[in-house]
Amino acid sequence: MNRSLSKQLSIWKKQQTSKELQKQKFGKTPEKLTEQDLRELMGTNGPRYVRKKGGAFIQR
């Protein structure tokens, strides 16, 4: 705490820029989903309900 405020800010700024550069270098890796995962997310494997005569719902 003996350093002046400007020195502390310059040190902090150097640390922050180095962290940001590391994040930019690697970036995000694309998520690899299988076909089964995609079908599950879209809801194609789930139950389907249909309205029949009289307003009743029937599961297919």
Order of alpha helices (4+ residues) and beta strands (2+ residues): alpha-alpha-beta-beta
